[in-house]
Amino acid sequence: MNRIVDLLVTDLRYLVNDLSKDEGLICPSLYDTAQVIRMAPPEEGIWSAMDWLRDQQQPEGGWGKLDLPRIRDISTLAAVLALHQHGMRARDRA
């Protein structure tokens, strides 16, 4: 059973890494990433996800696309909650 889980996790990692390549229509989700960090942190740790989440912050301070205000508000709220809950590093708190 563990072998099957390991294979599925490996396949999912490759899939996520390829989401935005070749002009794909799907990209990693700010909201989903923030919620996973908050509610189901991966066993291997949250730091790569926290770095990615922090790197997605827009220059004016929010997360997400300016032309999608409702989605942007939800993404920003989720990101702020994840950073507040787990932001132990100075760069996360900033």
Summary of the structure (lengths in Angstrom):
residues: 94
radius of gyration: 14.5
end to end distance: 42.2
largest distance: 46.6
contacts: 216
relative contact order: 0.13
helix: 64%
strand: 2%
